[in-house]
C-alpha cells in the first residue's frame, strides 16, 4: 500500500487494499490471510466485516490506509490479529483480549458445552473455574445458564482485570465471583462446587520454543507452560481439587491430545478421589477434554 507497491493512478479502494493485503500476508506465512485482512480492515475503518462487502469500491482515506499499513506490518511479523484489534469471538460472544491473556481458541468451547451439559439438571448450580484468563469460559457459561453462580480464580492481577471487564461487558458480573490467587488458595475451607472446570497451562516446557511464532513470541508463557511434561498443574488439580467438588460432582480439564492417556490414568487411579474418567474429543475428533466424577 505504497507508491512502490502499485501504479499511483490506481485508487486504493477497499477491494484493492484487501487484495493487496491478502497476497502480502500469504507471503508472510498467514494461513488465514483473507480473514486476517478483512478483520484488520474492518477494524481500521471502524465497521463490521460484513460492511466491507458493500463498500468494495469506496476509496479509503489516508488516515485509514495509514492505520491499515501499521496493522498489516505487525501482522506480517506474526503478531496475532486478536491482539491487534483487541477482541476475539468465543462461543459466539465478543471478548476483549490483551497481551495479559491467552487468546481464546475454538477448541476450548468444548469446556463450555460440557459444563452446560453437566449443570443442566441442577437447580442453581455452582461452578469453580481455575485460571480464568480472559474470562471467556465462565462468561460463556453464565450467559447460557441463567441461574449458575461461578467462582473464578486467576493468579495474575492484570489478567483478572481483563476477565472482570468481560463479565461486565456481558452483564454477568453479578453471578461471577473473581478471586486473585494461586489455584485453590483463594477458596474458603469447606467451599464446594458442582463442577470444577479448567484450561490450565499444559504445554511441556521444552515444547514452548516449537510453537508457532504468533504464540511463542506474543502470548503469555505463564498461561502455556505446564512444566516438564505439561502436567504440573493438572496433577495438583487432580490431587487437591476433590476437596472442593461435591460428591458426585464433575471435573473438566482441557489438555493437548498427546496427554490423553496420562491424564485419564491420573484420574482413574485407585484412591484418587475420581471415577468414570473419560476423554471427550473436540470437533476435529482429537482428544481434548478430561471429564471425571468425584467419588461419592
C-alpha positions as CSV (number, residue, x, y, z in Angstrom):
1,X,0.0,0.0,0.0
2,X,2.7,2.5,-1.0
3,X,3.6,4.3,-4.2
4,X,6.1,1.5,-4.9
5,X,3.5,-1.2,-4.5
6,X,1.3,-0.3,-7.5
7,X,0.8,2.5,-10.0
8,X,-0.2,5.7,-8.4
9,X,-3.0,6.2,-10.9
10,X,-5.0,3.4,-9.2
11,X,-7.0,4.4,-6.2
12,X,-6.7,2.4,-3.0
13,X,-10.3,1.1,-2.7
14,X,-11.5,-1.4,-0.1
15,X,-11.3,-4.1,-2.7
16,X,-7.7,-3.2,-3.7
17,X,-6.5,-2.9,-0.2
18,X,-8.0,-6.3,0.7
19,X,-6.5,-8.0,-2.4
20,X,-3.0,-6.5,-1.7
21,X,-3.2,-7.4,2.0
22,X,-4.2,-11.0,1.3
23,X,-1.3,-11.5,-1.0
24,X,1.1,-9.8,1.3
25,X,0.1,-11.9,4.4
26,X,0.2,-15.1,2.4
27,X,3.8,-14.4,1.5
28,X,4.5,-13.9,5.2
29,X,3.0,-17.3,6.2
30,X,-0.5,-16.5,7.3
31,X,-2.8,-19.5,6.8
32,X,-5.9,-17.3,7.2
33,X,-4.9,-14.3,5.1
34,X,-8.3,-13.4,3.8
35,X,-9.9,-13.5,7.3
36,X,-7.0,-11.6,8.7
37,X,-7.2,-8.9,6.0
38,X,-11.0,-8.5,6.5
39,X,-10.8,-8.3,10.3
40,X,-7.9,-5.8,10.2
41,X,-9.5,-3.5,7.5
42,X,-12.9,-3.6,9.3
43,X,-11.1,-2.5,12.5
44,X,-9.2,0.2,10.7
45,X,-12.5,1.5,9.1
46,X,-14.4,1.1,12.4
47,X,-17.0,-1.1,10.8
48,X,-18.1,-4.7,10.8
49,X,-16.7,-7.2,8.3
50,X,-20.0,-7.6,6.5
51,X,-20.0,-3.9,5.7
52,X,-16.8,-4.3,3.7
53,X,-18.7,-6.2,1.1
54,X,-21.0,-3.3,0.4
55,X,-18.1,-0.9,0.2
56,X,-15.7,-2.6,-2.2
57,X,-15.4,0.5,-4.5
58,X,-15.0,3.0,-1.7
59,X,-11.7,4.9,-1.8
60,X,-10.0,4.7,1.6
61,X,-8.9,8.0,3.2
62,X,-5.2,8.4,4.1
63,X,-5.9,8.0,7.8
64,X,-7.5,4.6,7.3
65,X,-4.7,3.5,5.0
66,X,-2.0,4.5,7.5
67,X,-3.8,2.6,10.3
68,X,-4.1,-0.4,8.0
69,X,-0.4,-0.3,6.9
70,X,0.6,-0.3,10.6
71,X,-1.7,-3.3,11.4
72,X,-0.6,-5.3,8.4
73,X,3.1,-4.7,9.1
74,X,2.6,-6.0,12.7
75,X,0.5,-9.0,11.4
76,X,3.3,-9.8,8.9
77,X,5.6,-10.1,11.9
78,X,3.4,-12.8,13.4
79,X,1.5,-10.6,15.9
80,X,-1.9,-12.2,16.5
81,X,-4.9,-10.5,14.9
82,X,-6.8,-10.7,18.2
83,X,-4.2,-8.6,20.0
84,X,-4.1,-6.1,17.1
85,X,-7.8,-5.4,17.3
86,X,-8.2,-6.1,21.0
87,X,-11.0,-8.6,20.5
88,X,-11.7,-12.3,19.9
89,X,-15.0,-14.1,19.4
90,X,-15.6,-17.2,21.6
91,X,-18.8,-19.2,21.9
92,X,-20.4,-16.5,19.6
93,X,-19.6,-13.8,22.0
94,X,-17.0,-10.9,21.7
95,X,-14.3,-10.8,24.3
96,X,-11.7,-8.2,25.0
97,X,-8.1,-9.6,24.8
98,X,-4.8,-8.0,25.7
99,X,-1.3,-9.4,25.9
100,X,-2.1,-10.3,29.5
101,X,-4.4,-13.1,28.4
102,X,-4.2,-16.2,26.3
103,X,-6.3,-15.8,23.1
104,X,-9.4,-17.9,23.3
105,X,-9.4,-20.9,21.0
106,X,-12.4,-22.6,19.4
107,X,-11.3,-26.0,20.9
108,X,-11.9,-24.5,24.4
109,X,-15.6,-24.1,23.6
110,X,-15.9,-27.8,24.4
111,X,-15.3,-27.0,28.0
112,X,-18.3,-24.6,27.9
113,X,-20.5,-27.2,26.2
114,X,-19.6,-30.0,28.6
115,X,-20.1,-27.8,31.7
116,X,-23.5,-26.7,30.5
117,X,-24.4,-30.3,30.0
118,X,-23.3,-31.3,33.5
119,X,-25.2,-28.5,35.2
120,X,-28.3,-28.7,33.0
121,X,-30.4,-30.5,35.6
122,X,-29.0,-28.8,38.7
123,X,-31.0,-26.0,40.3
124,X,-28.8,-23.0,40.9
125,X,-25.5,-24.8,40.2
126,X,-22.2,-23.6,41.4
127,X,-19.1,-23.8,39.2
128,X,-15.4,-23.3,40.0
129,X,-13.0,-22.2,37.2
130,X,-9.3,-22.3,37.9
131,X,-7.3,-19.9,35.7
132,X,-10.0,-17.7,34.2
133,X,-7.7,-15.8,31.8
134,X,-9.9,-13.6,29.7
135,X,-13.0,-14.9,31.5
136,X,-14.4,-16.3,28.3
137,X,-15.2,-19.8,29.7
138,X,-17.0,-18.5,32.9
139,X,-18.7,-15.7,31.0
140,X,-20.0,-18.0,28.2
141,X,-21.3,-20.5,30.8
142,X,-23.1,-17.7,32.7
143,X,-24.6,-16.1,29.6
144,X,-26.0,-19.5,28.6
145,X,-27.3,-20.6,32.0
146,X,-29.3,-18.0,33.9
147,X,-29.0,-19.4,37.4
148,X,-25.4,-20.6,37.6
149,X,-23.0,-19.0,40.0
150,X,-19.3,-19.2,39.2
151,X,-16.2,-18.6,41.3
152,X,-13.2,-17.9,39.1
153,X,-9.6,-17.9,40.3
154,X,-6.7,-16.2,38.5
155,X,-3.1,-15.7,39.7
156,X,-2.2,-12.5,37.8
157,X,-4.0,-9.3,38.6
158,X,-3.8,-7.7,35.0
159,X,-5.4,-10.9,33.7
160,X,-8.1,-10.8,36.3
161,X,-8.8,-7.2,35.3
162,X,-9.5,-8.2,31.7
163,X,-11.8,-11.0,32.9
164,X,-13.7,-8.6,35.1
165,X,-14.3,-6.2,32.2
166,X,-15.5,-9.1,30.1
167,X,-18.0,-10.2,32.7
168,X,-19.3,-6.7,32.8
169,X,-19.5,-6.5,29.0
170,X,-21.9,-9.4,29.0
171,X,-23.8,-8.3,32.2
172,X,-22.9,-11.4,34.2
173,X,-20.6,-9.9,36.8
174,X,-23.2,-10.3,39.5
175,X,-23.0,-14.1,39.1
176,X,-19.3,-14.5,38.7
177,X,-17.0,-14.0,41.8
178,X,-13.5,-13.4,40.5
179,X,-10.7,-14.0,43.1
180,X,-7.0,-13.4,42.9
181,X,-4.7,-16.2,43.9
182,X,-2.9,-19.5,43.0
183,X,-5.3,-22.3,42.2
184,X,-7.2,-23.2,45.5
185,X,-5.5,-20.6,47.7
186,X,-8.4,-18.0,47.5
187,X,-11.1,-20.6,48.4
188,X,-12.5,-20.9,51.8
189,X,-12.4,-24.2,53.8
190,X,-15.5,-26.2,53.1
191,X,-16.4,-24.4,49.8
192,X,-17.7,-27.0,47.4
193,X,-18.9,-26.8,43.8
194,X,-20.9,-28.9,41.4
195,X,-18.3,-28.7,38.6
196,X,-14.6,-27.7,38.5
197,X,-13.5,-26.6,35.1
198,X,-10.1,-25.5,34.0
199,X,-8.0,-24.8,30.9
200,X,-4.6,-24.8,32.7
201,X,-1.1,-24.3,31.3
202,X,-0.4,-27.7,29.8
203,X,2.4,-27.3,27.2
204,X,5.6,-29.1,28.1
205,X,8.3,-26.5,28.8
206,X,10.6,-27.8,26.1
207,X,7.8,-27.5,23.5
208,X,7.3,-23.8,24.0
209,X,10.0,-22.9,21.6
210,X,8.4,-25.1,18.9
211,X,5.1,-23.3,19.0
212,X,4.0,-21.0,16.1
213,X,5.7,-17.6,16.2
214,X,2.4,-15.9,16.8
215,X,2.0,-17.9,20.0
216,X,5.7,-18.2,21.1
217,X,6.5,-14.5,20.6
218,X,3.4,-12.8,21.7
219,X,1.1,-14.9,24.0
220,X,1.9,-15.1,27.8
221,X,4.1,-18.1,28.5
222,X,2.8,-18.3,32.1
223,X,-0.6,-19.4,30.5
224,X,1.1,-22.0,28.4
225,X,4.0,-23.6,30.3
226,X,2.8,-26.7,32.2
227,X,6.3,-27.9,33.4
228,X,8.5,-30.8,32.1
229,X,5.7,-32.9,30.8
230,X,2.9,-30.3,30.8
231,X,1.1,-31.9,33.7
232,X,2.3,-30.0,36.7
233,X,-0.9,-28.0,37.4
234,X,-3.1,-30.9,36.3
235,X,-1.6,-33.2,38.9
236,X,-2.2,-30.5,41.5
237,X,-5.8,-30.1,40.4
238,X,-6.3,-33.9,40.5
239,X,-4.8,-34.3,44.0
240,X,-6.3,-31.2,45.6
241,X,-9.4,-30.5,43.6
242,X,-11.6,-33.3,45.1
243,X,-11.9,-31.3,48.4
244,X,-13.7,-28.6,46.5
245,X,-16.1,-30.7,44.4
246,X,-19.3,-32.2,45.9
247,X,-19.5,-36.0,45.9
248,X,-20.8,-37.0,42.5
249,X,-19.8,-33.6,41.1
250,X,-17.8,-33.3,37.9
251,X,-14.4,-32.1,36.8
252,X,-13.5,-30.9,33.2
253,X,-9.9,-30.2,32.1
254,X,-8.5,-29.3,28.7
255,X,-5.2,-30.8,27.6
256,X,-3.2,-31.4,24.4
257,X,-4.1,-34.6,22.6
258,X,-0.7,-36.3,23.3
259,X,-1.5,-36.3,27.0
260,X,-4.8,-38.1,26.8
261,X,-3.6,-41.5,28.2
262,X,-1.6,-40.0,31.0
263,X,-4.4,-37.7,32.2
264,X,-7.0,-40.5,32.0
265,X,-4.7,-42.7,34.1
266,X,-4.2,-39.9,36.6
267,X,-7.9,-39.5,37.3
268,X,-8.5,-43.3,37.2
269,X,-6.0,-44.3,39.9
270,X,-7.5,-46.1,42.9
271,X,-7.7,-43.7,45.8
272,X,-7.5,-40.6,43.5
273,X,-11.0,-39.5,44.6
274,X,-12.2,-39.5,41.0
275,X,-14.0,-42.1,38.9
276,X,-15.6,-42.6,35.5
277,X,-12.8,-40.7,33.8
278,X,-13.4,-40.3,30.1
279,X,-11.8,-38.4,27.2
280,X,-14.1,-36.1,25.2
281,X,-12.9,-35.4,21.6
282,X,-13.2,-32.0,20.0
283,X,-14.9,-31.2,16.7
284,X,-11.8,-32.4,14.9
285,X,-12.1,-35.7,16.8
286,X,-8.9,-35.1,18.7
287,X,-8.8,-35.9,22.4
288,X,-9.3,-32.6,24.1
289,X,-11.1,-32.6,27.5
290,X,-11.0,-34.9,30.5
291,X,-14.3,-35.5,32.2
292,X,-14.5,-37.3,35.5
293,X,-16.7,-37.6,38.6
294,X,-16.0,-37.0,42.2
295,X,-16.4,-40.3,44.1
296,X,-19.4,-40.3,46.4
